Amino acid sequence: MPDRDATGSRAVGGAAAALEKDVGWLARAVAETAIALTRAEAKIEADARQRIQALRDDSKGDLAVLYGSLRTAKRVTACLVTGSATSSSQIEEARRAVAEARAIADAMIERFHRAMCD
C-alpha cells in the first residue's frame, strides 16, 4: 500500500507541475493580449487622426470657394434689394456662384457621409 501512496503523490505532483506550466502560459498569453490591444488602439487612434487631418485639409479649399460664392451672391442680392444699378452679367455671375457653391457643398456633404460610414 505505501507504494500506491507514493505513486499517487507523484501523479499529483506531476499534475500540479503541468497545471503550473499551463497557468504560466495563460498568464503570458493574457499579458501579450493586453499589449496587442493597447497597440491596436494606438494604431486606430493614429489612423483616425490622419483621416481627420486629411478631411480638414481637403475641405479648406472647398470652404474658401463656398465663402467666396456666398459673398458674391450676398453682394448682388443686396444691390438688387436696394435698387442699385446691377447689370445682367452681375446677376448671372451670382447665379453661377450659387450653383457652383451648391455643387461643392453637395460634394462635401457626400464626402463627409462617406467618411463617417467607413
N, C-alpha and C positions, 0 to 999 in steps of 0.2 A: 504493500500500500504506500509506503513512503515514496517509491518511485513515481507513482501516479501524481502525488502532490508536487514533486519536483518537476515533472513533465508539465503539469498544469500551470505551475508558476512560470515555467519557461515560455509556454504558449501565451500566457497573459502578458508577460514581459515583451515578447515579440510583437504581439498585437498592439501593445502600448507604444512601442517604438515606431511601428508602422503608422499608427494614428498620429503620433507626434510629427512624423515626417509629412503626412498629409496636411496637418494643421499648419505647418510651416509653409508648405507650398501654397495653401489657401491664403495665408497672410500676405505672402509676396504677390499673389495674383490680385488681391484687393488693393494693395499699395500701388501696383502697376496700373490698375484700372483707374484709380483716383488720379494718378499723374496723367494718364491718357485723356481723361475727362477734362482736366484743367487745361491741357494743351489744346484740345479740340475747342473749348470755349474761347480761348485766346485767339485761335485762328479764325473762328467765326466772327468774333468781335472785330478783328483787324480787317477781315474781308468786308464787313458791313461798313466800317469807317471809310474804306476805299470806295465802296459803291456810293455812299452818301456824298463824298467829295467829288466824285465824277459827275454825279447828278447835279450838284451845285455848279460845277464848272460849266457843264453843258447848258444849264439854264440861264447863266448870267447874260450871255449874248442875246438869247431869245427875250429875256425880260427887258433888256435895253431897247430892243426893237419894239416891244409892246408899249413901253412907256413913251417912246417917240411917236408911235402911231396914235396913242391916246392924246398926247399934246397937240398933234396936228388936228385931230378930229375936234378937240375942245376949242381950239383957236378958230377954226372955220365955223363951228356951231355958234360961238359967241358973236362972230361977225354977222351971221345970218339973223340971230335973235335981236341984235342991236340995230340992224338995218344998215350996217356999214357996207361999203361997196365990196362985194365979193364976186369974183369972176367965176364963170362956169368951170374954168380949169382948176381953181382952188377947191370948188365943191367936188369935182371929180377926183382930185388928189386926196381929199378927205375920205371919200368913199373907198378909194383903193387902199388907203392906210387902214381903214376899219376892216375891210375884207382880208387884208394881209394879216392884221392883228388877230382876227378870228381864227384864221387858218393856223397861225403859230400857236395860239392859245389851245386850240383843239389838239394839236400835235403834242404840246407839252403835257396836257392833261392825260392823254393816252399813254405817253411815256411814263408818267407818274404812276398810273394804274398798273402798267406792266411791271414797274419796279417794285410795287407793293406785293404783287402776286408771285414774283419769282422767289 
